[in-house]
Amino acid sequence: MDNLINEIKKLSKHDFPNDAVYDLLEGSCLSKKEIQDYILFNPDKYTRHLIYKDISFELLLMCWSPGQKAPVHGHEGEKCFMRVEEGSLQFTNYSLESTKPLTLIMKDSTKGDPGFLDGPADLHSVENIFPYNAVTFHVYAKPYGECDVYDIEAGNIYRKKLVYDTMFKKPC
């Protein structure tokens, strides 16, 4: 993990070039031993576990039980990269056509199996539609504390404060 953090620090000095981040994530492997303390599920929601954070980026491990979903959301104009570590998830990307009325157009939807890379994400939803748990590793360039959520059914956009379930292996 320390080597990966050091390599991401180098990429942060160049504004996280997409191809270089992809190459790094494709060429790195997180052992079960390195991440086992961050693999904690909650039956009521997907969980967010902070591994590392500085002013340039943060690393998280997220755990998804079957049926759990991150609704359509943005990333505050920052880059977000993620890799599926275990299980599978459904990734759906959208484009915003209008805010009044709220109109989103689905661009594509993809099943992500272990090793699948996504990013830099713009407007998307992530959902575990499969009958088994999933784990993802995330690189957020320029950490942020809240984001817009696009509620298609209600036709509105609202701000959501982002919280961690654990920080550096300790409960919040």
N, C-alpha and C positions, 0 to 999 in steps of 0.2 A: 504494500500500500504506500509506503514512504517513497519508493521509486516512482510510482504513478503520480503522487502528489507533486514531486519535484519536476516531473516532465510537464504536468499541467501548468505549473508555475512558469515554466519557460514559454509555453504557448500563450499564457496570459499577457506576456510582454508584447505579443504580436496580434492582440485582439482575437485570439482563438480562431485561427484559420480553419475553416470547415474540414478541408481535406486532411490537415495535420491532426486534428482532433479525431477524425474517423480512423486514421492510420494508427494512432495511439491506442484507441479503444479496441480496434480489431486485433492489435498485436499484444494486448495485455490480458492477463487472466487474474481474477480474484479467487484465491483459494477459499474453500469452504471455511477453513480455519480463520482466515482474515475477516470474514464477514459474519460468522456465526453469531456473534454477540449483537448484531444489528438485525437479525432475522426474528422479528417479533410481530405477530399478527394480532388484530383486534377484530372480533366478529362483527362490529358495527361500522367499521370504516377502514379504508386502506391506511397504512401507517407510514410516517416519514421519520427517518432516523439520520441525524446529522453525523457525518463522519469527520468532516474537515470544513473550516470556513475561514476565509480572510477577506480583505476588501475586494479582491479580484474575482473570486469564485468560491463556490461551496460544493461539497460532494455529499450526496445522500444515498441511502439505500431505502427503497420503498417496498412494502409487502402488501400483496393484494390477495384477499380470499376470494373464492368464487362469488360472482355477482357484484363485486365492488367496482366503483367507477369514479374517475375524476371527470366532472362535467366539462363541457366545452369551455376552455379558458385560454388566456393569452399569457405571455411571458414578459410583459412590460417592455417590449422591444429588445430584450436581452436574448442571448443565445442559450438554448437548453439542449443538451445532448443526453441520450440515455441508451442503455443497453439492457436487454433482457438477460438476466442471470439464470433464472429457473422458471419453469412453467411457460405459459403463453398468455399474451394479451392482445386485444383488438385495439388498433390505433386508427383514429379517424381524423382526417385533416379537413379544415373548412376555410372558406374565404368569406369575409364580411362584405356583404353587398350594401347593407343599409342599417342604420341604427334606429331610425324612426320611419316605418316600423322595423323592428329587428328582423333582418333577413340574412341568413347564413346559407351558403351553398356548400354542400359536401363535395370535396375534391376527390378524395380517395379513402379507402379503408383497407387496412392490411393486418394480417395476423403476424404477430411477432413471436417467434420461438427463441430459445436460448441462442445468444450471439447476435440477435437482431439489433440493429442500431437505428435510432430515430433522432433527427435533429438537423440543423437547429430548428426546433419546433416553433411554430407561430401559433395559430389557433387550432387547437385539437382537443380531442377527448381520448381518454385511455380507459379501457374496461376489461375486467376479467370475466369473459363470457364462457369460460371453460370450467370444468368440474374439479380443478385442482389449484392449489396455491401458486402464486407467481411472485418473483422477486426481481426488482430492477435497480440498476445503478445509474445515478444521475450526476451530470456536471452542469451546474448553473453558473454561467458567466455573469458576473456582477450580481451578487445576491440581492434579493428584494423581499419585503415582508408581506406584501399583499398583491393581489392580481384581480383582473376583471374576469368574471364568470358570465357566460352568455347562456341565459336560460331560454332555450328555444320554445318550450311549452308555454311559459308565462309571457314571452315576448319582451324580456327586459335584460338589462346588464346590471350586475351589482358587484361591489368590491368584496373580496374575501380575504380575511387575514390568514396568513399561512402560519401554521404552528408545527413544531416538531413533537414527536412522541418520545424520542430520546435525543440527547445531545451528548456526543462523545461517550456512548455506552451507558449514560445515566438517565433515568426517567426525568421528564420535565414536570 
